[in-house]
Amino acid sequence: MTVRDTVAGKMGVSRSRMPELWRSRLQGAGIGYACGLLGQLASHALLVRPAEITSIWIPGGLIMAFLICRPLRLWPFLLSGFVLGGVCAFVLRSGMIAIPLLGYLWLSACMAAGAATIKLVPGQVTMFPSISHLVKFFLFVVVGVSCACSSGFIGVVALIRDDVSLPRLWMLSTTAFAVGFMLVTPLVVDLLRSRFPLGAISGNR
């Protein structure tokens, strides 16, 4: 076998992997879009009045689960679709674009940071194999990410409204974020793990 044959063989393998690579990227963007759009629409349906805030932020719990399970190389596509879906949900409800976009960009950054700390590793058979994993999830995601998301959320709200109590809104929104992560994320992770081989969904390549 000549050097030319070897190079040609490698190029052939690389080309054959390209459609699969782009298919996984498009699937990731589609999953993120569905999480943002459908999750935000569901959360809008659960708005509590007169506070005008949802009792559980569903899209965050959904996308957090996929970030934990999916390879890092798919995160940009998951989050891009997530932002687009969430903004579309606000466009359908109120016609707003810029403010939801700003908020979703901040929320995505917070959740990516949180997911990186608790991401499943190959061979991990459950999300909480030990009490330390549960404590880590609670501290970093349920508490840390929820507080960070809520702080950005009230910052965005402060740009457009001056008739709300920001401390009260911060407490209510932090609870909504935390409930979404506590209830939705572990459930979806378990569903994904039962549907797909763990090594296929938790790899880092």
Residue frames as a rotation matrix with the C-alpha (Angstrom) as fourth column:
MET 1
0.579 0.815 0.000 0.00
0.815 -0.579 0.000 0.00
0.000 0.000 -1.000 0.00
THR 2
-0.329 -0.710 0.623 1.42
0.695 -0.629 -0.349 3.37
0.639 0.319 0.700 -1.02
VAL 3
-0.833 -0.016 -0.553 1.35
0.422 -0.666 -0.615 6.61
-0.358 -0.746 0.561 0.94
ARG 4
-0.822 0.553 -0.133 -1.18
-0.519 -0.634 0.574 7.92
0.233 0.541 0.808 -1.57
ASP 5
-0.269 0.740 -0.616 -3.48
0.136 0.663 0.737 4.96
0.953 0.115 -0.279 -0.88
THR 6
-0.474 0.031 -0.880 -3.18
0.868 0.187 -0.461 5.50
0.150 -0.982 -0.116 2.86
VAL 7
-0.926 0.109 -0.362 -4.01
-0.011 -0.965 -0.263 9.21
-0.378 -0.240 0.894 2.59
ALA 8
-0.646 0.721 -0.252 -6.89
-0.491 -0.140 0.860 8.47
0.584 0.679 0.445 0.23
GLY 9
-0.303 0.517 -0.800 -8.25
0.547 0.782 0.299 5.88
0.780 -0.347 -0.520 2.66
LYS 10
-0.649 0.009 -0.761 -8.14
0.710 -0.350 -0.610 8.33
-0.272 -0.937 0.221 5.56
MET 11
-0.912 0.325 -0.251 -9.83
-0.380 -0.901 0.211 11.03
-0.158 0.288 0.945 3.47
GLY 12
-0.502 0.751 -0.429 -12.53
-0.139 0.420 0.897 8.54
0.854 0.510 -0.106 2.52
VAL 13
-0.340 0.331 -0.880 -13.20
0.871 0.465 -0.161 7.74
0.356 -0.821 -0.446 6.17
SER 14
-0.822 -0.017 -0.569 -13.29
0.321 -0.840 -0.438 11.44
-0.470 -0.542 0.696 7.04
ARG 15
-0.816 0.539 -0.210 -15.75
-0.522 -0.528 0.670 12.16
0.250 0.656 0.712 4.23
SER 16
-0.368 0.700 -0.612 -17.97
0.260 0.710 0.655 9.27
0.893 0.082 -0.443 5.27
ARG 17
-0.441 0.165 -0.882 -18.16
0.897 0.063 -0.437 10.66
-0.016 -0.984 -0.176 8.79
MET 18
-0.999 -0.018 0.046 -19.16
0.020 -0.998 0.053 14.15
0.045 0.054 0.998 7.66
PRO 19
-0.319 0.947 0.043 -22.86
-0.237 -0.124 0.963 13.41
0.918 0.297 0.264 7.04
GLU 20
0.170 0.353 -0.920 -23.12
0.744 0.566 0.354 11.67
0.646 -0.745 -0.167 10.41
LEU 21
-0.673 -0.509 -0.537 -21.38
0.737 -0.528 -0.422 14.60
-0.069 -0.680 0.730 12.11
TRP 22
-0.922 0.345 0.176 -23.72
-0.281 -0.908 0.310 17.18
0.267 0.236 0.934 10.61
ARG 23
-0.084 0.920 -0.384 -26.73
0.076 0.390 0.918 14.98
0.994 0.048 -0.103 11.30
SER 24
-0.052 0.008 -0.999 -25.83
0.958 0.282 -0.048 14.87
0.281 -0.959 -0.023 15.00
ARG 25
-0.921 -0.310 -0.236 -25.32
0.363 -0.903 -0.232 18.63
-0.141 -0.299 0.944 15.00
LEU 26
-0.652 0.744 0.147 -28.68
-0.378 -0.486 0.788 19.27
0.658 0.458 0.598 13.39
GLN 27
0.095 0.662 -0.743 -30.33
0.483 0.622 0.616 16.85
0.870 -0.417 -0.261 15.79
GLY 28
-0.460 -0.353 -0.815 -28.71
0.888 -0.197 -0.416 18.68
-0.014 -0.915 0.404 18.69
ALA 29
-0.992 0.121 0.040 -29.99
-0.116 -0.987 0.113 22.03
0.053 0.107 0.993 17.42
GLY 30
-0.316 0.934 -0.165 -33.45
-0.212 0.100 0.972 20.53
0.925 0.343 0.166 16.93
ILE 31
-0.009 0.248 -0.969 -33.48
0.829 0.544 0.131 19.09
0.559 -0.802 -0.211 20.44
GLY 32
-0.775 -0.356 -0.523 -32.40
0.598 -0.680 -0.424 22.42
-0.205 -0.641 0.740 21.88
TYR 33
-0.851 0.499 0.163 -35.06
-0.320 -0.739 0.592 24.26
0.416 0.451 0.789 19.89
ALA 34
-0.025 0.877 -0.480 -37.78
0.176 0.477 0.861 21.89
0.984 -0.063 -0.167 21.11
CYS 35
-0.239 -0.129 -0.962 -36.62
0.952 0.163 -0.258 22.28
0.190 -0.978 0.084 24.72
GLY 36
-0.943 -0.200 -0.268 -36.70
0.259 -0.944 -0.206 26.06
-0.211 -0.263 0.941 24.45
LEU 37
-0.723 0.691 0.022 -39.94
-0.434 -0.478 0.763 26.46
0.538 0.542 0.646 22.51
LEU 38
0.050 0.812 -0.582 -42.13
0.121 0.574 0.810 23.76
0.991 -0.111 -0.070 24.04
GLY 39
-0.297 -0.233 -0.926 -40.67
0.910 0.225 -0.349 24.11
0.290 -0.946 0.145 27.52
GLN 40
-0.985 -0.098 -0.145 -41.16
0.138 -0.943 -0.303 27.89
-0.107 -0.318 0.942 27.56
LEU 41
-0.473 0.881 0.006 -44.69
-0.439 -0.241 0.866 27.62
0.764 0.407 0.500 26.21
ALA 42
0.101 0.476 -0.874 -45.49
0.556 0.702 0.446 25.12
0.825 -0.530 -0.194 28.97
SER 43
-0.597 -0.384 -0.704 -43.97
0.801 -0.316 -0.508 27.45
-0.027 -0.867 0.497 31.56
HIS 44
-0.920 0.332 0.209 -46.03
-0.269 -0.922 0.279 30.35
0.285 0.201 0.937 30.20
ALA 45
-0.090 0.943 -0.320 -49.12
-0.097 0.311 0.945 28.22
0.991 0.116 0.063 30.73
LEU 46
0.190 0.086 -0.978 -48.14
0.853 0.478 0.208 27.84
0.486 -0.874 0.017 34.38
LEU 47
-0.610 -0.423 0.670 -47.71
0.137 -0.889 -0.436 31.56
0.780 -0.174 0.601 35.09
VAL 48
-0.164 0.495 -0.853 -48.82
0.986 0.108 -0.128 32.58
0.029 -0.862 -0.505 38.56
ARG 49
-0.238 0.166 0.957 -50.66
0.243 -0.944 0.224 35.87
0.940 0.286 0.184 38.73
PRO 50
0.995 0.087 -0.043 -50.29
0.048 -0.826 -0.562 38.63
-0.085 0.557 -0.826 39.81
ALA 51
0.337 -0.940 -0.043 -46.58
-0.060 -0.067 0.996 37.78
-0.939 -0.333 -0.079 40.16
GLU 52
0.857 0.053 -0.512 -46.46
-0.507 -0.089 -0.857 36.94
-0.091 0.995 -0.050 36.42
ILE 53
-0.284 -0.951 -0.123 -43.84
-0.955 0.292 -0.051 34.25
0.084 0.103 -0.991 36.95
THR 54
0.252 0.381 -0.890 -44.00
-0.445 0.862 0.243 30.53
0.860 0.334 0.386 36.34
SER 55
0.745 0.074 0.663 -44.05
-0.654 0.281 0.703 28.09
-0.134 -0.957 0.258 39.22
ILE 56
0.337 -0.688 0.643 -41.52
0.230 0.723 0.652 25.84
-0.913 -0.072 0.402 37.45
TRP 57
0.272 -0.317 -0.909 -39.12
-0.842 -0.535 -0.065 26.76
-0.466 0.783 -0.413 34.64
ILE 58
0.752 0.200 0.627 -39.39
-0.026 0.961 -0.275 23.67
-0.658 0.191 0.728 32.45
PRO 59
0.917 -0.383 -0.114 -37.01
-0.108 0.038 -0.993 24.53
0.385 0.923 -0.007 29.57
GLY 60
0.178 -0.900 0.399 -34.04
-0.935 -0.281 -0.216 24.84
0.306 -0.335 -0.891 31.91
GLY 61
0.148 -0.063 0.987 -34.62
-0.625 0.767 0.143 21.42
-0.766 -0.638 0.074 33.41
LEU 62
0.913 0.255 0.320 -34.92
0.080 0.656 -0.750 19.90
-0.401 0.710 0.579 29.95
ILE 63
0.764 -0.643 -0.058 -31.82
-0.261 -0.227 -0.938 21.42
0.590 0.732 -0.341 28.37
MET 64
0.156 -0.710 0.686 -29.74
-0.985 -0.059 0.162 20.77
-0.075 -0.701 -0.709 31.49
ALA 65
0.503 0.101 0.858 -30.46
-0.246 0.969 0.031 17.05
-0.828 -0.227 0.512 31.12
PHE 66
0.955 -0.136 0.263 -29.30
0.294 0.349 -0.890 17.02
0.029 0.927 0.374 27.50
LEU 67
0.520 -0.821 0.237 -26.17
-0.664 -0.563 -0.492 19.01
0.537 0.098 -0.838 28.34
ILE 68
0.208 -0.418 0.884 -25.31
-0.833 0.397 0.384 16.50
-0.512 -0.817 -0.266 31.06
CYS 69
0.487 0.119 0.865 -25.76
0.052 0.985 -0.164 13.55
-0.872 0.125 0.474 28.70
ARG 70
0.964 -0.006 0.265 -24.61
0.265 0.057 -0.963 14.80
-0.009 0.998 0.056 25.30
PRO 71
0.130 -0.989 0.074 -21.00
0.991 0.130 0.004 15.20
-0.013 0.073 0.997 24.12
LEU 72
-0.020 -0.230 -0.973 -19.36
0.431 -0.880 0.199 18.58
-0.902 -0.415 0.117 24.65
ARG 73
-0.909 -0.402 0.108 -18.95
0.252 -0.324 0.912 19.06
-0.331 0.856 0.396 20.90
LEU 74
-0.397 0.845 0.358 -22.77
0.747 0.071 0.661 19.23
0.533 0.530 -0.660 20.59
TRP 75
-0.202 0.329 -0.922 -23.27
0.850 -0.409 -0.332 21.83
-0.486 -0.851 -0.197 23.32
PRO 76
-0.840 -0.106 -0.532 -23.02
-0.072 -0.951 0.302 24.88
-0.537 0.292 0.791 21.00
PHE 77
-0.818 0.558 -0.143 -25.74
-0.111 0.091 0.990 23.43
0.565 0.825 -0.012 18.78
LEU 78
-0.270 0.711 -0.650 -27.96
0.899 0.427 0.094 22.40
0.345 -0.559 -0.754 21.68
LEU 79
-0.312 0.095 -0.945 -27.69
0.668 -0.686 -0.289 25.85
-0.676 -0.722 0.150 23.23
SER 80
-0.965 -0.013 -0.260 -28.11
-0.169 -0.728 0.664 27.72
-0.198 0.685 0.701 19.94
GLY 81
-0.575 0.804 -0.152 -31.33
0.247 0.347 0.905 25.85
0.780 0.482 -0.399 19.26
PHE 82
-0.215 0.454 -0.865 -32.40
0.976 0.133 -0.172 26.38
0.037 -0.881 -0.472 22.87
VAL 83
-0.683 -0.094 -0.725 -31.96
0.254 -0.960 -0.115 30.15
-0.685 -0.262 0.680 22.65
LEU 84
-0.927 0.337 -0.167 -33.81
-0.288 -0.349 0.892 30.31
0.242 0.874 0.420 19.34
GLY 85
-0.415 0.810 -0.415 -36.69
0.549 0.587 0.595 28.19
0.725 0.019 -0.688 20.65
GLY 86
-0.292 0.268 -0.918 -37.04
0.905 -0.234 -0.356 30.20
-0.310 -0.935 -0.174 23.84
VAL 87
-0.829 -0.041 -0.557 -37.06
-0.065 -0.983 0.170 33.51
-0.555 0.177 0.813 21.97
CYS 88
-0.813 0.569 -0.125 -39.65
-0.075 0.110 0.991 32.16
0.577 0.815 -0.047 19.51
ALA 89
-0.294 0.721 -0.627 -41.89
0.900 0.430 0.072 31.27
0.321 -0.544 -0.775 22.45
PHE 90
-0.380 0.112 -0.918 -41.74
0.537 -0.781 -0.318 34.87
-0.753 -0.614 0.237 23.66
VAL 91
-0.959 0.062 -0.276 -42.38
-0.256 -0.602 0.756 36.18
-0.120 0.796 0.594 20.14
LEU 92
-0.595 0.778 -0.203 -45.52
0.372 0.490 0.788 34.04
0.713 0.393 -0.581 19.96
ARG 93
-0.097 0.574 -0.813 -46.70
0.994 0.092 -0.054 35.22
0.044 -0.814 -0.579 23.36
SER 94
0.429 0.227 -0.874 -45.78
0.537 -0.842 0.045 38.92
-0.726 -0.489 -0.483 23.43
GLY 95
0.909 -0.082 0.409 -43.82
0.346 -0.397 -0.850 39.82
0.232 0.914 -0.332 20.31
MET 96
0.727 -0.686 0.037 -40.64
-0.574 -0.577 0.581 40.57
-0.377 -0.444 -0.813 22.29
ILE 97
0.836 -0.514 -0.192 -37.27
0.210 0.623 -0.753 39.59
0.507 0.590 0.629 20.81
ALA 98
0.100 -0.918 0.384 -34.34
-0.259 -0.396 -0.881 41.58
0.961 -0.011 -0.277 22.22
ILE 99
0.037 -0.060 0.998 -35.09
-0.984 -0.175 0.026 41.20
0.173 -0.983 -0.066 25.92
PRO 100
0.870 0.269 0.413 -35.79
-0.358 0.921 0.153 37.42
-0.340 -0.281 0.898 25.79
LEU 101
0.734 -0.662 -0.155 -32.68
0.169 0.400 -0.901 36.96
0.658 0.635 0.405 23.65
LEU 102
-0.075 -0.763 0.641 -30.55
-0.618 -0.469 -0.631 38.73
0.783 -0.444 -0.437 26.23
GLY 103
0.271 0.262 0.926 -32.08
-0.943 0.264 0.201 36.67
-0.192 -0.928 0.319 29.01
TYR 104
0.982 0.158 0.100 -31.70
-0.133 0.967 -0.215 33.35
-0.130 0.198 0.971 27.22
LEU 105
0.420 -0.904 -0.085 -28.05
-0.090 0.052 -0.995 34.03
0.903 0.425 -0.059 26.41
TRP 106
-0.226 -0.473 0.852 -27.35
-0.882 -0.271 -0.385 34.60
0.413 -0.838 -0.356 30.10
LEU 107
0.523 0.513 0.681 -29.36
-0.761 0.640 0.102 31.55
-0.384 -0.572 0.725 31.15
SER 108
0.936 -0.189 -0.296 -27.55
-0.048 0.766 -0.641 29.36
0.348 0.614 0.708 28.62
ALA 109
0.020 -0.986 0.165 -24.15
-0.382 -0.160 -0.910 30.45
0.924 -0.045 -0.380 29.89
CYS 110
-0.120 -0.003 0.993 -25.15
-0.993 -0.005 -0.120 29.71
0.006 -1.000 -0.003 33.49
MET 111
0.758 0.514 0.402 -26.50
-0.530 0.844 -0.080 26.27
-0.380 -0.152 0.912 32.65
ALA 112
0.704 -0.591 -0.392 -23.48
-0.090 0.474 -0.876 25.32
0.704 0.652 0.281 30.56
ALA 113
-0.263 -0.819 0.510 -21.22
-0.682 -0.217 -0.699 26.19
0.683 -0.532 -0.501 33.49
GLY 114
0.055 0.362 0.930 -23.37
-0.941 0.330 -0.072 24.13
-0.333 -0.872 0.359 35.85
ALA 115
0.934 0.342 -0.097 -23.65
-0.352 0.851 -0.390 21.15
-0.051 0.398 0.916 33.51
ALA 116
0.330 -0.893 -0.305 -19.87
-0.385 0.168 -0.908 21.05
0.862 0.417 -0.288 33.11
THR 117
-0.375 -0.500 0.781 -19.47
-0.895 -0.024 -0.445 20.40
0.241 -0.865 -0.439 36.83
ILE 118
-0.129 0.426 0.896 -21.80
-0.612 0.676 -0.410 17.38
-0.780 -0.601 0.174 36.94
LYS 119
0.178 0.215 -0.960 -21.52
-0.970 0.203 -0.134 15.91
0.166 0.955 0.244 33.43
LEU 120
0.845 0.161 0.509 -21.90
-0.268 0.953 0.144 12.15
-0.462 -0.258 0.849 33.24
VAL 121
-0.168 -0.945 -0.282 -18.71
-0.931 0.058 0.360 10.25
-0.323 0.323 -0.889 32.47
PRO 122
0.095 0.179 -0.979 -18.41
-0.658 0.750 0.073 7.00
0.747 0.637 0.189 30.49
GLY 123
-0.552 -0.261 -0.792 -19.17
0.245 0.857 -0.453 4.09
0.797 -0.444 -0.409 32.77
GLN 124
-0.921 0.304 0.244 -21.34
-0.358 -0.412 -0.838 6.10
-0.155 -0.859 0.488 35.16
VAL 125
-0.813 0.576 -0.090 -24.44
0.480 0.749 0.456 3.94
0.329 0.327 -0.886 35.53
THR 126
0.290 0.921 -0.261 -26.64
0.946 -0.234 0.224 6.46
0.145 -0.312 -0.939 37.31
MET 127
0.360 -0.105 0.927 -26.82
0.171 -0.969 -0.176 10.20
0.917 0.222 -0.331 37.76
PHE 128
0.352 -0.196 0.915 -26.31
-0.866 -0.440 0.238 9.87
0.356 -0.876 -0.325 41.51
PRO 129
0.276 -0.293 -0.916 -24.02
0.030 0.955 -0.296 6.86
0.961 0.054 0.272 42.10
SER 130
-0.413 -0.405 -0.815 -23.10
0.834 0.191 -0.518 8.22
0.366 -0.894 0.259 45.51
ILE 131
0.497 0.622 -0.605 -24.31
0.831 -0.541 0.128 10.80
-0.248 -0.567 -0.786 48.01
SER 132
-0.304 -0.697 -0.650 -21.47
0.370 -0.715 0.593 13.09
-0.878 -0.060 0.475 46.97
HIS 133
-0.860 0.058 0.507 -22.87
0.493 -0.160 0.855 13.25
0.131 0.985 0.108 43.42
LEU 134
0.159 0.987 0.021 -26.28
0.897 -0.154 0.416 14.19
0.413 -0.048 -0.909 44.80
VAL 135
0.385 -0.092 -0.918 -24.80
0.646 -0.684 0.339 16.88
-0.659 -0.724 -0.204 47.03
LYS 136
-0.698 -0.708 -0.102 -22.75
0.372 -0.482 0.793 18.23
-0.611 0.516 0.600 44.13
PHE 137
-0.548 0.590 0.593 -25.83
0.693 -0.077 0.717 18.42
0.468 0.804 -0.367 41.92
PHE 138
0.464 0.789 -0.403 -27.80
0.879 -0.353 0.321 20.18
0.110 -0.503 -0.857 44.63
LEU 139
0.200 -0.446 -0.873 -25.10
0.515 -0.710 0.481 22.74
-0.834 -0.545 0.087 45.45
PHE 140
-0.750 -0.655 -0.093 -23.85
0.248 -0.408 0.879 23.51
-0.614 0.635 0.469 41.95
VAL 141
-0.820 0.459 0.344 -27.06
0.371 -0.031 0.928 23.26
0.436 0.888 -0.145 39.93
VAL 142
0.105 0.964 -0.244 -30.13
0.877 0.026 0.480 23.50
0.469 -0.264 -0.843 42.17
VAL 143
0.510 0.034 -0.859 -28.61
0.652 -0.667 0.361 26.28
-0.561 -0.744 -0.363 44.29
GLY 144
-0.363 -0.824 -0.436 -25.76
0.332 -0.551 0.765 27.81
-0.871 0.133 0.473 42.29
VAL 145
-0.871 0.033 0.490 -27.18
0.483 -0.121 0.867 27.80
0.088 0.992 0.089 38.78
SER 146
0.128 0.992 0.014 -30.64
0.947 -0.127 0.295 28.77
0.294 -0.024 -0.956 40.01
CYS 147
0.390 -0.040 -0.920 -29.28
0.566 -0.777 0.274 31.81
-0.726 -0.628 -0.280 41.88
ALA 148
-0.676 -0.708 -0.205 -27.15
0.226 -0.464 0.857 32.85
-0.702 0.533 0.473 38.90
CYS 149
-0.641 0.515 0.569 -30.04
0.701 0.091 0.707 32.45
0.312 0.852 -0.420 36.46
SER 150
0.374 0.859 -0.351 -32.38
0.927 -0.333 0.173 34.38
0.032 -0.390 -0.920 38.74
SER 151
-0.005 -0.459 -0.888 -29.90
0.430 -0.803 0.412 37.24
-0.903 -0.380 0.202 39.17
GLY 152
-0.936 -0.338 0.094 -29.65
0.209 -0.322 0.924 37.67
-0.282 0.884 0.372 35.42
PHE 153
-0.353 0.892 0.283 -33.40
0.861 0.192 0.470 37.34
0.365 0.410 -0.836 35.05
ILE 154
0.484 0.565 -0.668 -34.21
0.790 -0.611 0.056 40.18
-0.377 -0.554 -0.742 37.44
GLY 155
-0.440 -0.694 -0.570 -31.51
0.249 -0.704 0.665 42.26
-0.863 0.151 0.483 35.78
VAL 156
-0.889 0.188 0.417 -33.34
0.419 -0.028 0.907 41.88
0.182 0.982 -0.054 32.48
VAL 157
0.091 0.987 -0.131 -36.71
0.960 -0.052 0.274 42.57
0.264 -0.151 -0.953 34.10
ALA 158
0.111 -0.109 -0.988 -35.29
0.628 -0.763 0.155 45.75
-0.771 -0.637 -0.016 35.66
LEU 159
-0.875 -0.483 0.023 -34.58
0.301 -0.506 0.809 47.04
-0.379 0.714 0.588 32.15
ILE 160
-0.740 0.627 0.244 -38.24
0.208 -0.131 0.969 47.03
0.639 0.768 -0.033 31.19
ARG 161
0.377 0.916 -0.140 -40.23
0.414 -0.032 0.910 47.32
0.829 -0.400 -0.391 34.42
ASP 162
-0.730 -0.584 0.356 -40.01
-0.047 -0.476 -0.878 49.49
0.682 -0.658 0.320 37.51
ASP 163
-0.023 0.843 0.537 -43.25
-0.873 -0.279 0.401 48.42
0.488 -0.460 0.742 39.19
VAL 164
0.691 0.210 -0.691 -42.09
0.030 0.948 0.318 45.11
0.722 -0.240 0.649 40.68
SER 165
0.709 -0.465 0.530 -40.29
-0.645 -0.124 0.754 44.22
-0.285 -0.876 -0.388 43.89
LEU 166
0.279 -0.671 -0.687 -36.95
-0.703 0.344 -0.622 42.86
0.654 0.656 -0.376 42.68
PRO 167
-0.676 -0.539 0.502 -36.05
-0.737 0.486 -0.470 41.01
0.009 -0.688 -0.726 45.92
ARG 168
0.024 0.777 0.630 -39.40
-0.514 0.550 -0.658 39.24
-0.857 -0.308 0.412 45.91
LEU 169
0.786 0.236 -0.571 -39.08
-0.617 0.254 -0.745 38.49
-0.031 0.938 0.345 42.20
TRP 170
-0.193 -0.938 -0.289 -35.58
-0.852 0.306 -0.425 37.09
0.487 0.164 -0.858 42.79
MET 171
-0.622 -0.005 0.783 -36.88
-0.596 0.652 -0.469 34.67
-0.508 -0.759 -0.408 45.44
LEU 172
0.421 0.877 0.230 -39.81
-0.436 0.418 -0.797 33.54
-0.795 0.234 0.559 43.29
SER 173
0.692 -0.185 -0.697 -37.72
-0.683 0.143 -0.716 33.07
0.233 0.972 -0.027 40.15
THR 174
-0.456 -0.882 0.118 -34.94
-0.865 0.407 -0.294 31.25
0.211 -0.235 -0.949 42.03
THR 175
-0.297 0.452 0.841 -37.55
-0.459 0.704 -0.541 28.81
-0.837 -0.547 -0.001 43.29
ALA 176
0.746 0.626 -0.227 -38.92
-0.466 0.248 -0.849 28.30
-0.475 0.740 0.477 39.78
PHE 177
0.245 -0.753 -0.610 -35.45
-0.837 0.153 -0.526 27.58
0.489 0.640 -0.593 38.39
ALA 178
-0.628 -0.558 0.542 -34.60
-0.772 0.534 -0.344 25.25
-0.098 -0.634 -0.767 41.27
VAL 179
0.101 0.754 0.649 -37.84
-0.448 0.617 -0.647 23.27
-0.888 -0.225 0.400 40.97
GLY 180
0.787 0.169 -0.593 -37.23
-0.616 0.180 -0.767 22.78
-0.023 0.969 0.246 37.25
PHE 181
-0.128 -0.930 -0.346 -33.74
-0.814 0.298 -0.499 21.44
0.567 0.218 -0.795 37.83
MET 182
-0.616 -0.125 0.777 -34.78
-0.697 0.545 -0.465 19.22
-0.366 -0.829 -0.423 40.75
LEU 183
0.137 0.821 0.554 -37.83
-0.332 0.565 -0.756 17.65
-0.933 -0.080 0.350 39.14
VAL 184
0.869 0.320 -0.377 -37.22
-0.425 0.093 -0.900 17.67
-0.254 0.943 0.217 35.39
THR 185
0.187 -0.890 -0.416 -33.47
-0.956 -0.068 -0.284 17.14
0.225 0.451 -0.864 34.97
PRO 186
-0.609 -0.467 0.641 -33.00
-0.625 0.780 -0.026 13.83
-0.488 -0.417 -0.767 36.86
LEU 187
0.262 0.797 0.544 -36.15
-0.115 0.586 -0.802 12.40
-0.958 0.147 0.245 35.24
VAL 188
0.868 0.061 -0.492 -35.05
-0.482 -0.133 -0.866 13.25
-0.119 0.989 -0.086 31.70
VAL 189
-0.160 -0.983 -0.091 -31.51
-0.986 0.164 -0.042 11.99
0.056 0.083 -0.995 32.35
ASP 190
-0.445 0.054 0.894 -32.92
-0.348 0.909 -0.229 8.64
-0.825 -0.413 -0.386 33.47
LEU 191
0.654 0.741 0.155 -35.16
-0.085 0.275 -0.958 8.48
-0.752 0.613 0.243 30.39
LEU 192
0.605 -0.513 -0.609 -32.23
-0.785 -0.258 -0.563 9.24
0.132 0.819 -0.559 28.09
ARG 193
-0.429 -0.834 0.348 -30.04
-0.880 0.473 0.048 6.69
-0.204 -0.285 -0.936 29.81
SER 194
-0.170 0.442 0.881 -32.68
-0.103 0.881 -0.462 3.99
-0.980 -0.169 -0.104 29.40
ARG 195
0.833 0.537 -0.130 -33.27
-0.141 -0.020 -0.990 4.91
-0.534 0.843 0.059 25.74
PHE 196
0.706 -0.657 -0.264 -29.62
-0.421 -0.089 -0.903 5.17
0.569 0.749 -0.339 24.63
PRO 197
0.485 -0.654 -0.580 -26.44
0.764 0.640 -0.083 3.32
0.425 -0.403 0.810 25.66
LEU 198
0.826 -0.133 -0.548 -24.69
0.335 -0.667 0.666 5.39
-0.454 -0.733 -0.506 28.30
GLY 199
-0.164 -0.986 0.011 -21.40
0.563 -0.084 0.822 5.41
-0.810 0.141 0.569 26.44
ALA 200
-0.304 0.099 0.947 -23.13
0.932 -0.173 0.317 6.82
0.195 0.980 -0.040 23.36
ILE 201
0.579 0.649 0.494 -24.64
0.538 -0.759 0.367 9.78
0.613 0.054 -0.788 25.15
SER 202
0.958 -0.163 -0.237 -22.03
0.129 -0.494 0.860 10.72
-0.257 -0.854 -0.452 27.70
GLY 203
0.226 -0.931 0.286 -18.84
0.966 0.252 0.056 10.70
-0.124 0.264 0.957 25.68
ASN 204
0.358 -0.177 -0.917 -16.78
0.222 -0.937 0.268 13.86
-0.907 -0.300 -0.296 25.43
ARG 205
-0.688 -0.688 0.230 -15.60
0.374 -0.065 0.925 13.52
-0.621 0.723 0.302 21.85
